[in-house]
Amino acid sequence: MKIFRVAVYAVFLTVLFGCATGSSIVTGKIRPAISPSEVKLYLESPIKYETIGIVEASSEVEFSSQAAQDRAIQELKVQAARIGANGVLIKNTGNQSGNMVGFFSGGVFFAGASEVKAAKGYAILVIQE
């Protein structure tokens, strides 16, 4: 029964922390929201564009670093789409320190630190690639 309880807690914590979060800071003119699937990623500046804002995203690493990075990048697109940007000019990606997570069960304390994948970029309106 104790093993089952520990397994349930582990699954609960994985689900609880397994999503991406993001934010945006508007520095230019907001445009109508678009679908995140319409947002393209850029590593280099397009020929002509307007900066709409700054977007950030992060995702906890659960089972795969790549999956966490993919969720963070997808969240960048979501944040950019909300302010009407059709592109994200990636500025940096990498790791951040996560939260310490723990719980007490059956006289034993279980704890661990989480790893977070993060990404930051400029939400842009691409006029000419």
C-alpha positions as CSV (number, residue, x, y, z in Angstrom):
1,M,0.0,0.0,0.0
2,K,2.9,2.4,0.8
3,I,4.4,1.8,-2.6
4,F,1.1,2.6,-4.3
5,R,0.8,5.8,-2.3
6,V,4.3,6.9,-3.3
7,A,3.5,6.1,-7.0
8,V,0.3,8.2,-6.8
9,Y,2.2,11.1,-5.3
10,A,4.9,10.8,-8.0
11,V,2.3,10.8,-10.8
12,F,0.5,13.8,-9.1
13,L,3.7,15.8,-8.9
14,T,4.6,15.0,-12.5
15,V,1.1,16.1,-13.8
16,L,1.1,19.2,-11.5
17,F,4.5,20.5,-12.8
18,G,4.4,19.2,-16.3
19,C,3.1,22.2,-18.1
20,A,4.6,25.3,-19.7
21,T,4.1,28.8,-18.4
22,G,4.8,32.1,-20.2
23,S,4.4,35.8,-20.2
24,S,4.6,38.8,-22.5
25,I,5.6,42.4,-22.1
26,V,4.1,44.7,-24.8
27,T,6.6,47.2,-26.1
28,G,4.9,48.1,-29.4
29,K,1.5,48.1,-31.0
30,I,-0.7,45.1,-30.1
31,R,-2.4,43.5,-33.0
32,P,-5.4,41.1,-33.1
33,A,-4.6,37.7,-31.7
34,I,-3.8,34.9,-34.2
35,S,-3.4,31.1,-33.9
36,P,-0.1,30.0,-32.4
37,S,0.3,27.7,-35.5
38,E,0.7,30.8,-37.6
39,V,3.7,32.0,-35.6
40,K,7.2,31.2,-37.1
41,L,10.4,31.0,-35.2
42,Y,13.5,33.0,-36.3
43,L,17.1,32.7,-35.2
44,E,18.2,35.7,-37.3
45,S,16.3,38.9,-37.9
46,P,14.0,39.0,-40.9
47,I,14.7,41.7,-43.5
48,K,11.8,43.9,-42.3
49,Y,9.8,43.6,-39.0
50,E,8.3,45.4,-36.1
51,T,8.8,44.5,-32.5
52,I,5.5,44.0,-30.6
53,G,6.9,42.8,-27.3
54,I,9.1,40.4,-25.3
55,V,8.0,36.9,-24.7
56,E,9.3,34.4,-22.1
57,A,8.4,30.8,-21.4
58,S,9.5,27.9,-19.2
59,S,8.7,24.2,-18.7
60,E,9.6,21.7,-16.0
61,V,11.7,18.7,-17.2
62,E,9.7,15.5,-16.5
63,F,11.1,12.6,-18.5
64,S,12.8,14.4,-21.4
65,S,14.8,17.6,-21.6
66,Q,13.8,17.9,-25.3
67,A,10.1,17.6,-24.5
68,A,10.4,20.3,-21.9
69,Q,12.2,22.6,-24.4
70,D,9.5,21.9,-27.0
71,R,6.8,22.9,-24.6
72,A,8.7,26.1,-23.7
73,I,9.1,27.0,-27.4
74,Q,5.4,26.2,-28.0
75,E,4.5,28.5,-25.1
76,L,6.6,31.3,-26.7
77,K,4.4,30.9,-29.8
78,V,1.2,31.1,-27.7
79,Q,2.3,34.2,-25.9
80,A,3.4,35.9,-29.2
81,A,0.1,34.9,-30.9
82,R,-1.9,36.5,-28.1
83,I,-0.4,39.9,-28.9
84,G,-0.7,39.5,-32.6
85,A,2.9,38.6,-33.5
86,N,3.4,36.3,-36.5
87,G,7.0,35.6,-35.5
88,V,9.3,35.1,-32.5
89,L,13.0,36.1,-32.8
90,I,14.6,33.7,-30.4
91,K,17.1,35.4,-28.1
92,N,18.1,32.6,-25.8
93,T,17.2,29.2,-24.5
94,G,18.6,27.2,-21.7
95,N,18.2,25.8,-18.2
96,Q,17.0,27.4,-15.0
97,S,17.0,26.1,-11.5
98,G,13.6,24.7,-10.6
99,N,11.7,24.4,-7.3
100,M,12.5,22.0,-4.6
101,V,9.5,19.5,-4.3
102,G,8.9,17.2,-1.5
103,F,6.3,15.2,0.5
104,F,6.2,13.1,3.6
105,S,4.6,9.6,3.5
106,G,4.8,6.7,5.9
107,G,7.6,8.2,8.0
108,V,9.8,9.0,5.0
109,F,10.4,12.4,3.4
110,F,10.8,12.3,-0.4
111,A,12.3,15.4,-2.1
112,G,14.0,16.5,-5.3
113,A,14.9,19.6,-7.2
114,S,13.4,20.1,-10.6
115,E,15.1,21.3,-13.8
116,V,13.4,24.0,-15.9
117,K,13.9,24.6,-19.6
118,A,13.4,28.3,-20.5
119,A,13.2,30.4,-23.7
120,K,13.0,34.1,-24.4
121,G,12.5,36.1,-27.5
122,Y,11.0,39.1,-29.2
123,A,7.4,38.9,-30.5
124,I,7.6,40.4,-33.9
125,L,5.4,41.3,-36.9
126,V,7.3,40.1,-39.9
127,I,6.7,42.4,-42.9
128,Q,9.4,40.9,-45.2
129,E,11.4,37.7,-44.7
